[in-house]
Amino acid sequence: MRYLTAGESHGEVLVGIIEGMPAGLAIDKQKIDDMLLLRQSVIGRGERSRTLPDEAKILSGLNGSVTTGAPISVIINNGDCGRGKFGFYRPGHADYAADIKYGYGDPSLGAERASARETAIRTALGAIALQLLQELGISVRARVLRIGGVATPEFDALDAATRCDVRYFDEIKTLIDETAKKGDTLGGKIELTVSGAIVGIGSHVFFDRRLDGRLCGALMSVPSVKAVEIGLGVGFASSTGRQVVDEWENGRRKSNNCGGIEGGISNGEDIVLALTCKPIPSVSGLKTIDRSQKEVVTGKVRGDVCAVPAACIVAEAVAALELASAIMDCFGGDTMAELKERYEAKGALCKK
């Protein structure tokens, strides 16, 4: 399974295509739009998120609401097409590197494709992939662990809005509001959990088929994500093997420090990842240069105060796309019936 996106932050539309989805999967479009709305409406978003709600339009690949096996194409109209130009390079953004690489002659042009606006279409495609995973009994769920220096309460049973939209936690809401008043931004940390995946997704036989590598690479491609950990993650560095190996006892694992992946293959435990997001560098008054190499300070360019809650939604979508792709690579099938039969047959081997 492959997917592709196109479009600029302030272009007319964003475009996405998924190729390789099996026929016979019923698609609930409302679930796609609900996920887009959640990405757009969580706390920490900037003024652009208060424009018209994003809505996906599916152009091909469905017969009614059921996949045909043909490529699925999706578009999202950009409600705000007016690009604001700026003549300085914003530190921490793609402006400088993109201008030098492509010779735009315009520091603001690199921001058009590098912008996190592109994640809206990936969220729409990921919402489709999530529906495939749900048919196989797999759930993908992210939650905010921390924003700035404040950790969130740990709840097991929260709906998507509560897990991702930390306005429900007074201390964090206050922190975001105070940071916005100062004209500053915040980073944070996210936990992503995949539950219900069977043993055998991914492969050790070649490096680019390793499930951990595929998931980490995809998640690192989300703007603002600067680190991805699996399982115990950086905690392995200060541990011994006897302390952290996931031993078996009475037919079950005593721990899940490896995060559900061994040798690049899912092992049947929950797949657990942690993502660290940097503060968005759209801050005014920073020392920088303009295109003539003259030293200037950054002016106000709109952006989010904190992208972490929105990144939760995007992370679920991106992980779903990569996991669905890995499942199709392993089990194939032209139809959902074929895929489910093969997937369930492999899953049954682990229960014997």
N, C-alpha and C positions, 0 to 999 in steps of 0.2 A: 504494500500500500504506500502511495506517495501523496504528498500534498504540496501545494504551491500557493503563495500569496503575491499580490501585486497592488500597487496603489500608493499614493503619497498622503501625508498627514492632512494637507489642505487641497487634495485633488477632488475630483467629482465623486469618485467611489473607491471603496476597497473591494478587491476581488480575491476569491479563494477557490481552489479546485482540489478535490480529493479524488484520486484514481485508485481503484482496487477494492472499493467497498463491495461486499458480496450482495447479490440480489436477495430480495425478500425481507429486508429490515424495515419495519415501520418506523417512520421518523415523525416525532412530535415537534412541530415547528415552534410551539409555544415554549418548550423547554429551551430552545436556542435563544429566543428573545428574552426569556427570563434570566438566562445567564448573562446575556449582554447588558441587561438593565442593572443587574447586581454589580457587574464590573464598573458600570458607569456611575452608580449612585452611592457607593460606599463612602464613608468619611475619609477625608484627606485629599479628595479630588479637587482639581482647580476649576476655574470658571467655565472652561469649555464643556465640562461634564454636565453643566446645567442647560445645555442646548437641547434640541429635540432628542428623544430616546433613540438609541440605535435599534434598527430592525433588520433582520436578515431576509433577503429575497432569494429563494432557491430557483435557479433558472433551468437546471437540467439534472438528469440522473434519477428522477422519480417518476413513477406512474401513480398519479394521485399523491399519496404520502408514503409510498413504498419504493425502496431502492430497486433499480433495474440491473445493476452491475456496471452501468456506464458511469463515466466521470460525473461527479456531483459538483456543480458550479454555484457559487454563492456570491452575492454582492451586498454591501452595506453602503447606503448613501451617506456622504459626509455632510452633516448639517451646517458646518462652518467651513466654507471654501476660501475665505479671505486670508491669505498668508501674510503675516506681519514680518517685514524684512528688518534685519538688524545688521550692523556693519562690523561687529566685533565677534571674536571667537569666545564662546562660553567654555571656560575650563570644565573638564569632566564630560563634555558632550562630544559628538562626532564632528562638530563644525570644522575644526582645524584640519584634522586628519583627512576628512572627506574632501575638503576644498583642495588640499595639496594633491591628493590621489587622483581626483577626477577633473581638476582644473575648472571648477564652477565659476570662480570669480565672484562668488557671493557666499559669505559665511553662513547665511540662513538657509541655503538650498540643501545642504547636507542633512539638515534637521528633518526634511520632508520624508525621507525614507527611513532614517534612523529613529524617528519618533516612536514612542510607545503606542501611538495611535494604531500602528500596524497590528498590535495584539488584539484589537477588536475583531478582526477577521479570523485570526487564529482561535479566538474564543468561540466564534461561531462554528468553525470546523471542528474544534474540540468537543463542542456540545453534541455534534453528530457522532463522533467517535465514542463519547461517553454512553450514548444510547446502544451502540454495539456492545460495549463492555458490560452494560447492565443486563443484556440478554444472556451473557455468559456468567452472570452472577458476580461480577467484579465491580467494586465501588472505588472511586478516587475522591479523596476528601482532603482539603487543606484547611489549616487554621492559623491565625496569627499567634505566635509564641511571645513576641516582644516587639515593642516600638520604642525606640530610643532606649532609655534605661529602665523602662517599666514593662514588667512581664504581665501577661494576661492570666486570669484565673484558668485553671485546667478543668474543663467540663468535658465529659464523654459524650453526652447526648445533646448536641446543639444542631439547630437547622443551619443551612448554608449561610443565611444572612447573619446570624449571631456569631458563627465561627469566624467570618471574614470581616464583618463590619463592627469595629471595636468602639463605635459610638455608644454601645451598650455598657462599656466599662468606663466609669466616670473619670478615673485617674488618667487614663489614656486620652479620653476626649479632651480633658482640660489641657493636657500636654500638647496635643495637636493644635488646639485653639490658641494657646499662648505662643507656640512656635510660629503660627501663621501671622500673628500680630507683630512679631519681631522680623518678619520677612525672611524667615529661615525655613529649613526643611528637615525631615527626619527619615532615618532608615529603620531597619528592624529585621526580624527573623520569622520564618514561616516553617511549619511542619506539614509535610505531605505524606499521606498514608494511602496505600493501595491494599485493599482487603479482598480476599476471595480468589486471588490468582493461584492457579495450580502450579505444581512442579513442572519445569521444563520450558518456560518461556525464555528466549535468548539462547546463547550458545557460547561455549568456550573454544570452538574450533578455529575461529578467526577473530581478530581483535575488534573489527567493526560490527560484529554480531553480538557482542557482550551487552546484556541488558543494562547493566550499571553504566557503561560508557554511553549507551544511547540515551538513557534518561538524563544523565548529568549533562551531556552535550546539548540536548534540547532545552533543558531548564536554564542552562547558562546563557542561552540565546535570548532569554527574556530580558529586556532592558531593566537595569538597576540590579539584577542578580549578579553578585560578585563571588559567591562561594556556594557549593553544594556539598553536603555531607550525606553519607549513607550509614544508617544504623548508628553506632557509637561515634562514627566520624572522627573528629580530631581527638576524641577521648582515647582512641587506640594508642596514640603516641606516648601516653604516660602509663600504659598498662603492660602486663606480661601476658603471654599466651594463655596460661592457666586461668588468669582472671577473666578473660574475655571470650574464650572459645565457647560456642553455643553447644554444650553437651546435650546428649539425649538421656532421658530418664523416664522409664515406664512408657516408652513409645512416643514421648513428646519432647520438644526442645525445652530446656530449662531457662533459656534466654533468647533474645533476638538481636544480639549486638551487631551481627552482620547485616541487619536491615532487610532480611528476606531474599538476599541474592548471594549465591556462592559460585565462584568461578564464572561469573557472567550469566548465570542461569537462576531463575526464580526457584526457591526451594519450598514453596508452599506456605511460608510464614508471611505476615504482613510485610509489604515493601515500604520501608520508612526512610524518608529523606528530609533533610533540613536545608532551607535556603536562606542565605543572608543577603539582604537588599541594602544597597548604599542609599544615603540621602540623595534625592534628586539635586543635581548641581545647578538648577535654575535659580540662582541667587544674585541679586543686584549688588553692586558696589565691590565686586571682586576685581583684583588686578589682572589684566590680560593685555592682548594686543589686537589691533585691527589688521586688515589685509595688507596695509602698507608697512606693517611691523611696528607701528607707533604704539607706545604704551597708553592704554586707556583703562577705564573701569567698565564693568558690565552694567548695562541698564536693566530695567525691568522687562523680563520676558515671562509670559504667563506659564504656569506649570502647576503640578500637584504639590501640596505641602508634604504629603506622605503617600507614597505609592504602594505601601506594603499591603493594605487591605485589598486593593485592586489586583495586586500581583498574586494574591491567593487564588482568585478566580482564574487568572491567566495560567497559573501553574497547574491547576486541575485540568484545564483544556489541553495544554501542551503535553503533559504527562499522558493524558488519554490518547492523544494522537500517536505518540511514540509507542505506547503499549499496544494499541490496536494494530499498529504496523508490524510490531514484533510478533504478535499472535498470528496475523495473516501470513507472515514469513514462515512461521513454524507449522501451521496447520492448514493453511490455504482453504480452498473451497470456493466454488462459483456462487453458491447460495448460502444463506444463513443456516439452512437445514444441514448442509454438508459440513459447514464450519462447526456447528454445535455438536454434531455427531463425532467428529474427530477430536474436538477439544474435550468433550465429556469422556470419550474412550481413554484418552491419556490421563485424565483426572482420576478415572476409576482404578488405574494401576496403582495409584498411591494409597488407595483405601483397602487394598488386599492385605 
